[in-house]
Amino acid sequence: AQTAVGSAHSKLILIGEHAVVHGEPAISLPFPLVEAKAMTAYAPGSIQIDSTFYQGPLATIPDSLYGLKACIEDTLEHLELPQRDLVIRLESTIPPGKGLGSSASVAVAIVRSLFTYAGEDCRMQEILRLADVSEKHAHGAPSGIDTMTITSGLPIWYQKDETMELIEPQGDFHFIVADSGRMADTRQAVESVTERLKSAPRRIQTKLEHLGDMTRRARTALESASKHMLGQLLDEAQGELEALGVSDSGLNRLIDYARQEGALGAKLTGGGNGGCVIALAQNEMHSRQLSEKLRQFGAQAVWAFSLKKQPD
Ligand code: MEV
């Protein structure tokens, strides 16, 4: 039988996480070094899932993965396919629970493979809507930035329900992503910031707006090849994220070390309280050195990747 394959890369939030949930802009980057893949094939009987996190019928998938079930069912309904006779195999190199958008990537990969299986073209609006079914279950009140970035080839400027624009960096930026090793719970982190906003609206609102301003300046930095300015903004944003209570000692340790080893700036990326940090290296050679040092320092995984000016 034929297998229909769908894949999706992961994402990094450069700046503006959490503030984006409350209406401020954020900048995110497609992160192609890790990806999720879904393979759909005909298999008589009920729908089966075959993955490292769950193997068995879709009907009895654990509650924690309920979002995927809802996403698959809605996609089949949209495609007017029967809710049976399928096996969906999932493979992913994206570490889950590390702020890299693993849940959104898996959902997008599944939606793409089901569309291919049905012989239908996959329009962006439909992928986003169907993948967001899963995200809503996984994260409660997601801003939508994860699915948007996972389906983009360029950095994006995102403001919930308002704007999505592609950003073209005018220069080369060399980043390091390092995994603190601790699982992050995005839903819990988002809820904790929302709680803080309820109990101290003025103080927290000021912080969220400050993050929004930094995001605006970070866009200027990307578009004017200002590495030092971007680095400073990453550091400043980390200060506000700490004040919002979403950084932890594992993240702070990696961030301090990256700065000490010459990073132009460093902060957590994604929901925080576990997960990964993103650091801006001085140049390509420094990014290789910094990766090696962070690995020796105990980061669970380290990736070096660059944003490059697109050729004219
Ligand atoms: C998660 O990648 C980013 C958050 O801002 C949540 C969201 O925007 O849905 C923490």
Residues whose N, C-alpha, C, O or C-beta is under 5 A from the ligand:
A	BS01	MEV	E17 H18 V20 V21 G99 A141 P142 S143 G144 I145 G270 G271
